[in-house]
């Protein structure tokens, strides 16, 4: 899909659905962290609260070290594609800040 969007809509930006990604975090971090409120709060704050890409990257690395997730393949992949789903990378894109989840996107689509 990403390749097709880049070809057909060359001036557009393709991003991933935050709702789907955040839903998968709990299954990808393992049972020990799944119910850990400290991890969940820090992770959500990192993803949603980082104002700049640099702030996101520093916070992400800190969380990976603190919770010993440096070797988690899924999280490593998500870090590699951070510009496709982390809100601080969308700050300069028109409407980038409002299209965060499938439901909001669908709501915007129905509006237009």
C-alpha positions in Angstrom: 0.0 0.0 0.0 2.8 2.4 0.9 4.5 1.9 -2.4 1.3 2.4 -4.4 0.5 5.6 -2.4 4.0 7.0 -3.1 3.6 6.3 -6.8 0.0 7.5 -7.3 -0.1 10.3 -4.7 3.5 11.5 -4.8 3.0 14.6 -2.7 1.1 12.7 0.0 2.3 11.1 3.2 1.3 7.6 4.2 1.1 6.9 7.9 0.1 3.8 10.0 -2.9 3.5 12.2 -2.0 4.4 15.8 -4.9 2.4 17.2 -3.7 -0.8 15.6 -0.1 -0.3 16.7 -1.0 0.6 20.3 -3.3 -2.5 20.5 -0.4 -4.7 19.5 2.0 -3.3 22.1 0.5 -5.3 24.9 0.9 -8.6 23.0 4.4 -7.8 21.8 6.0 -6.8 25.1 5.1 -10.0 27.0 3.1 -10.9 30.0 5.4 -9.3 32.5 5.0 -5.8 31.0 1.5 -6.1 29.7 -0.1 -5.2 33.1 2.7 -2.9 34.2 1.1 0.5 34.7 4.5 2.3 34.9 5.6 0.9 31.5 2.2 1.6 29.9 2.2 5.2 31.2 5.8 5.9 30.1 5.2 4.2 26.7 2.0 6.2 26.0 3.6 9.4 27.2 6.6 8.8 24.9 4.4 8.1 21.9 1.7 10.7 22.4 3.5 13.3 24.5 6.8 13.8 22.6 6.9 17.3 21.1 9.8 16.6 18.7 11.4 13.6 17.0 14.5 14.1 19.2 12.5 14.0 22.4 10.7 10.9 21.1 14.0 9.1 20.3 15.6 9.9 23.7 12.5 8.8 25.6 12.1 5.7 23.5 15.7 4.6 24.1 15.3 5.3 27.8 12.2 3.1 28.0 13.8 0.3 26.0 16.8 0.2 28.4 14.7 0.6 31.6 12.4 -2.2 30.7 15.0 -4.4 29.0 13.4 -4.3 25.6 16.4 -3.5 23.4 16.2 -6.9 21.7 12.5 -7.0 21.1 12.3 -7.4 17.3 8.8 -5.9 16.9 9.7 -2.7 18.9 13.0 -2.4 17.0 11.0 -2.5 13.8 8.5 0.0 15.1 11.4 2.3 16.0 12.8 1.9 12.5 9.5 3.1 11.0 8.8 5.7 13.6 8.2 8.5 11.0 5.1 6.6 9.8 3.3 6.5 13.2 4.7 8.8 15.8 2.7 12.1 16.0 5.8 14.3 16.6 6.8 13.4 13.0 3.5 14.7 11.6 3.5 18.2 13.2 4.3 19.9 9.8 1.7 17.9 7.8 -1.7 19.5 7.2 -4.3 17.6 9.3 -1.6 15.2 10.5 -2.5 15.9 14.1 -6.2 15.0 13.8 -6.1 11.7 11.9 -4.9 9.4 14.7 -7.1 6.4 14.8 -9.2 4.4 12.5 -12.4 5.8 14.0 -11.3 9.4 13.8 -10.1 8.8 10.2 -13.4 7.2 9.3 -15.2 10.1 10.9 -13.2 12.6 8.9 -13.8 10.6 5.7 -17.5 10.6 6.2 -17.4 14.3 6.8 -15.6 15.0 3.5 
